[in-house]
Amino acid sequence: MELSRKGQQISSSITLAITAKAKKLKEEGVDVISFGAGEPDFNTPKNIQDVAVDAIRNGLTRYTPASGILELKNAICTKLREENSIDYIPSQIVVSNGAKQSIANALMAICNPGDEVIVPVPYWVSYPELVKLADATPVYVETSEKNNFKYTKDDILKALTNKTKAIILNSPNNPTGTVYSKEDLEMIADIAIKNDIIVISDEIYEKLVYGSVKHISIASLNEEIKKRTIVINGVSKAYAMTGWRIGYTASNEEIAKIMSNIQSHVTSNPNTIAQYASVEAINGPQEDVEKMRIEFEKRRDYMVERINSIPGISCNMPDGAFYVMINITNIKGKVVKGYQINSSFDFCNALLEIEKVAAIPGAAFGADDFVRLSYATSMEIIQKGLDRIENFLK
């Protein structure tokens, strides 16, 4: 019996071995420090919790329209208008089971066999696999640490072919923390308009930006790029609601209708209770979001300063999200405490074995010269973990 050829081409996560080993050590009572978390370590704000409980008690637990309740779509439209300067109507919004499903819906709605989708390297681990599941081909564009891991005009133009259907833009970026400026976005928008390609703009970390940096949605630049943009967002990162699984898209009505139809057959509506909670998240008080952002910024500043004081490794200052990419090129090819380090996986495996610190190999993001650390954990754990990394490299 031959199983799905497409399914068998989907790669498993390169981080699974590290994650499984860290979990096993923890279960054995070993004090493991984990820098792998892709989610805030804060609890969901109480006002959001309370609305969810009320929804359960009031019987708001049944099916909703496949693309989401009108109350939430209206809240999203208001948010996009007031915070991002983009006008949408509810029929252009599709609410999904997390931003990951939103990206999958978007790719399935626009791609045909043979289409190409431009993906930046380093990339979020699921982008290439979701492109493949949509019967398209990922075309990788290497970005440079010197250019703060951003697309350049020349890089994009070299990757363009007559098969290019879309370009993935992730700002603020996972794993690099890069935030694209207005000038950067105008360059990408100009290319997209001239070549009639779609921009899938993943903005899930938009509220987690630091210093004087501002998030700008590429769809807000002009009507021509708005027509060609599928905005991806959700409540997971900003409101510490990762497990609630609510993401959404904003796009032109034709694409939104296709995505809604796809979702109606794949999953039907996203979690009803979580939808009502998300209305409160978006419409309610935002003080907790700012408190979390300020704390992330403190952790970022400490982590970056500390990493750059450790001989052998270095990192850029990320402008958003909650990740740091450590450059390990000076360590590759060397032996560290008896372990030969030829790859980011070797580095992370040795770090876990020796110092009981779990980090994510850059190879998972297509960038083997780097290791990703998350600062979505307490300052105490960050300090302790970096002490161990420094000891590891002595």
C-alpha positions in Angstrom: 0.0 0.0 0.0 1.4 3.4 -1.0 0.5 6.2 1.5 0.3 9.9 0.6 3.5 11.0 -1.3 2.8 14.6 -0.4 2.3 13.7 3.3 5.6 11.8 3.3 7.4 14.8 1.9 6.5 16.9 4.9 9.5 17.1 7.3 9.3 16.4 11.0 10.7 19.1 13.3 14.5 19.0 13.6 13.9 20.1 17.2 12.0 17.0 18.2 15.1 15.1 19.4 16.2 18.0 21.6 12.7 18.6 23.0 12.2 14.9 23.7 15.5 14.7 25.5 14.8 17.8 27.6 11.4 16.5 28.5 12.8 13.1 29.6 15.4 14.8 31.8 12.8 16.9 33.4 10.6 13.8 34.1 13.7 12.3 35.8 13.9 15.3 38.1 16.8 17.0 36.4 16.9 20.8 36.6 16.6 21.7 33.0 16.5 25.3 31.8 14.5 25.7 28.7 14.9 28.6 26.2 12.7 26.9 23.6 9.3 28.4 24.5 7.4 30.1 21.7 4.7 31.4 24.0 4.5 34.1 26.8 5.1 32.7 30.3 2.3 35.0 31.6 -1.3 33.8 32.3 -4.1 35.0 30.2 -5.5 38.3 31.7 -8.3 37.8 34.2 -10.9 39.9 32.2 -10.5 37.5 29.3 -10.8 34.5 31.5 -14.0 35.8 33.1 -15.7 36.3 29.7 -14.8 32.8 28.7 -16.3 31.4 32.0 -19.5 33.6 31.4 -19.7 32.2 27.8 -19.8 28.7 29.2 -22.4 29.5 31.8 -24.5 31.3 29.3 -24.6 28.4 26.9 -22.4 30.0 24.3 -20.9 26.7 23.5 -22.4 25.7 20.2 -21.4 25.9 16.5 -20.8 29.3 15.0 -20.4 30.3 11.4 -17.3 28.6 10.0 -15.4 31.8 9.6 -16.2 33.2 13.0 -18.8 35.1 15.0 -19.8 38.6 13.8 -19.0 40.2 17.2 -15.3 39.1 16.8 -15.1 40.0 13.1 -16.4 43.5 14.0 -13.9 43.8 16.8 -11.1 42.8 14.4 -12.3 45.3 11.8 -12.3 48.1 14.4 -8.8 47.1 15.6 -7.4 47.0 12.1 -8.9 50.4 11.3 -7.8 52.2 14.6 -4.5 50.5 15.2 -3.2 49.7 11.7 -5.1 52.2 9.5 -6.6 49.6 7.3 -10.3 49.4 6.4 -11.9 46.0 6.2 -15.5 44.7 6.5 -16.6 41.5 8.3 -16.9 39.5 5.1 -13.2 40.0 4.5 -12.2 38.5 7.9 -11.8 34.7 8.5 -11.3 33.6 12.1 -9.4 30.3 12.4 -7.9 27.9 14.9 -4.8 29.9 15.5 -2.6 31.9 13.1 -1.0 28.6 11.8 -4.4 27.6 10.3 -4.8 31.1 8.9 -1.5 30.7 7.0 -2.5 27.2 5.8 -5.9 28.5 4.6 -4.2 31.4 2.8 -1.8 29.2 1.0 -4.4 26.7 0.0 -6.7 29.5 -1.2 -4.1 31.0 -3.6 -1.7 28.2 -4.7 -1.9 25.7 -7.6 0.5 22.9 -8.4 3.8 24.4 -9.7 3.4 27.8 -8.0 6.3 29.2 -6.1 6.2 31.0 -2.7 9.2 33.1 -1.6 10.2 32.2 2.0 12.9 34.2 3.9 15.7 32.4 5.7 15.7 32.1 8.7 12.1 31.1 8.5 9.5 30.1 11.0 9.6 26.3 10.9 6.1 25.7 9.4 6.3 28.0 6.4 8.0 25.6 4.0 5.9 22.7 5.0 2.6 24.6 4.7 3.7 25.8 1.3 4.3 22.1 0.3 0.9 21.0 1.7 -0.6 23.6 -0.6 1.0 21.9 -3.6 3.4 24.8 -4.1 7.2 25.0 -3.9 9.1 27.1 -1.3 11.8 29.3 -2.9 14.3 30.3 -0.2 15.8 33.7 0.0 18.8 33.9 2.4 18.9 37.0 4.5 22.0 38.4 6.2 22.7 39.0 9.8 24.5 42.2 8.7 21.3 43.4 7.2 19.3 42.4 10.3 17.9 39.4 8.5 15.8 41.5 6.1 14.9 40.9 2.5 16.8 43.1 0.0 15.4 44.2 -3.3 18.1 42.3 -5.2 17.4 39.1 -3.3 13.7 39.2 -4.0 14.2 40.1 -7.7 16.6 37.2 -8.1 14.0 34.8 -6.6 11.2 35.9 -8.8 10.0 33.7 -11.7 6.9 33.5 -13.8 5.7 30.9 -11.3 6.0 33.2 -8.2 2.5 33.4 -6.6 3.4 34.9 -3.2 6.0 36.2 -0.8 5.9 35.5 2.9 6.6 38.5 5.1 7.0 38.0 8.9 7.3 41.2 10.9 8.0 41.2 13.8 9.9 38.0 12.9 10.2 34.6 14.4 13.0 33.6 14.9 15.1 36.8 14.4 13.0 39.5 16.0 13.4 41.6 12.9 10.9 44.4 12.3 10.6 45.9 8.8 10.5 49.7 8.5 8.1 51.6 6.3 10.9 52.0 3.6 11.5 48.2 3.7 7.8 47.5 3.3 7.4 50.1 0.4 10.2 48.2 -1.4 8.4 44.9 -1.0 5.0 46.4 -1.9 6.4 47.9 -5.1 7.8 44.6 -6.3 4.5 42.8 -5.4 2.4 45.3 -7.3 4.6 45.4 -10.4 4.7 41.6 -10.6 1.2 41.0 -9.4 2.1 38.7 -6.5 0.4 38.2 -3.2 2.0 39.1 0.1 1.2 36.9 3.1 2.0 39.2 6.0 2.3 37.4 9.3 1.9 40.0 12.0 1.2 37.8 15.0 3.9 39.5 17.1 2.9 43.1 16.2 2.3 44.3 19.8 5.7 43.0 21.0 8.0 45.7 19.6 10.6 47.6 21.6 12.3 50.9 22.0 11.2 53.5 19.4 10.4 50.8 16.8 6.8 50.8 15.4 4.9 48.0 13.7 3.5 48.9 10.3 1.2 46.6 8.3 2.2 46.5 4.7 -1.5 46.5 3.8 -1.8 50.1 5.1 0.6 51.5 2.5 -1.9 51.9 -0.4 -5.0 50.2 -2.0 -3.0 48.3 -4.6 -0.9 46.4 -2.0 -3.9 46.0 0.3 -5.7 44.1 -2.5 -2.7 41.8 -2.8 -2.1 41.3 0.9 -3.4 38.6 3.2 -2.8 39.9 6.8 -2.3 37.1 9.4 -2.8 37.9 13.0 -4.3 36.6 16.2 -4.5 36.9 20.0 -1.9 34.2 21.0 1.2 36.2 21.6 -0.1 39.6 22.6 -2.7 38.4 25.2 -0.9 35.2 26.4 -3.6 33.1 24.7 -1.6 30.5 22.8 -3.7 27.6 23.9 -7.0 29.3 23.1 -6.2 28.9 19.3 -7.6 32.0 17.7 -6.0 33.5 14.6 -7.5 35.5 11.8 -6.9 36.8 8.2 -7.9 40.0 6.6 -7.9 40.0 2.8 -9.8 40.8 -0.3 -13.3 39.3 -0.4 -12.6 36.8 -3.1 -9.7 35.2 -1.2 -11.6 35.4 2.1 -14.5 33.5 0.6 -12.2 30.7 -0.6 -10.5 30.5 2.8 -13.9 30.3 4.5 -15.1 27.5 2.3 -11.8 25.5 2.9 -12.1 25.9 6.6 -15.8 24.9 6.6 -14.8 21.5 5.4 -11.5 21.1 7.3 -12.4 22.2 10.8 -15.7 24.2 10.8 -15.6 27.1 13.3 -12.8 27.9 15.7 -13.5 27.3 19.4 -16.7 29.1 20.3 -15.7 30.0 23.9 -12.3 31.3 22.8 -14.0 33.5 20.2 -16.0 35.3 22.8 -12.9 35.6 25.0 -11.1 37.1 22.0 -13.7 39.8 21.6 -12.9 40.9 25.2 -9.1 40.6 24.5 -9.4 43.0 21.5 -12.1 45.3 22.9 -11.2 45.3 26.6 -8.4 47.0 28.6 -4.9 46.7 27.1 -2.9 47.5 30.3 -1.8 43.8 30.7 -0.5 43.8 27.1 1.7 46.8 27.8 2.9 45.3 31.1 4.0 42.1 29.3 5.7 44.1 26.6 7.7 46.1 29.1 8.8 42.9 30.9 9.9 41.3 27.6 11.9 44.4 26.7 13.8 44.2 30.0 14.5 40.6 29.4 15.7 41.3 25.9 18.0 44.0 27.0 19.6 41.8 29.6 19.9 38.8 27.4 21.5 40.6 24.5 24.0 42.4 26.7 24.9 39.2 28.5 25.2 37.1 25.3 27.5 39.6 23.7 29.8 39.5 26.8 30.4 35.8 26.4 33.4 34.9 24.3 32.7 32.9 21.2 29.1 33.9 20.6 27.2 37.0 19.6 23.8 38.3 18.6 21.9 41.3 17.1 19.5 43.3 19.1 16.0 42.1 18.1 13.4 44.8 17.7 10.4 42.6 18.3 8.9 39.2 19.3 10.7 37.4 22.1 13.6 35.6 20.5 17.4 36.0 20.1 19.4 34.4 17.4 22.9 33.5 18.7 25.7 33.4 16.1 27.8 30.2 16.8 30.1 30.4 13.8 33.1 30.8 16.0 32.2 27.6 17.9 31.5 25.4 14.9 34.4 23.1 14.1 35.7 23.1 17.7 35.5 20.6 20.5 33.6 21.8 23.5 34.0 19.8 26.7 34.6 16.6 24.6 31.8 17.3 22.1 32.6 18.0 18.5 30.5 21.0 17.3 29.9 20.9 13.6 26.3 22.1 13.5 23.6 23.9 15.5 22.2 20.6 16.5 25.6 19.5 17.9 25.8 22.7 19.9 22.3 22.3 21.3 22.8 18.6 22.1 26.0 19.2 23.9 24.6 22.2 25.8 21.7 20.0 27.0 23.9 17.1 27.9 26.5 19.1 29.8 24.7 22.1 31.2 21.1 20.9 31.0 20.0 23.9 28.9 17.5 23.4 26.1 17.8 25.7 23.1 16.5 25.4 19.5 19.0 24.6 16.7 19.1 27.3 14.0 18.9 24.5 11.4 15.2 24.2 12.3 14.9 27.7 10.7 17.2 27.0 7.8 20.1 28.8 9.6 22.6 26.4 10.9 25.1 29.1 12.0 22.6 30.1 14.7 20.8 28.9 17.8 17.5 30.5 19.0 16.9 31.4 22.6 13.5 32.6 23.8 13.2 35.2 26.5 9.5 34.3 27.1 10.6 33.0 30.5 11.4 34.6 33.9 14.5 36.8 34.4 15.6 34.4 37.1 15.6 31.5 34.6 17.3 33.6 31.9 20.1 34.6 34.3 20.6 31.0 35.4 20.5 29.7 31.9 23.0 32.2 30.6 25.3 31.4 33.5 25.3 27.8 32.3 25.9 28.7 28.7 28.9 30.9 29.7 30.2 27.9 31.8 29.6 25.6 28.8 31.8 27.8 26.6 34.6 28.5 29.0 
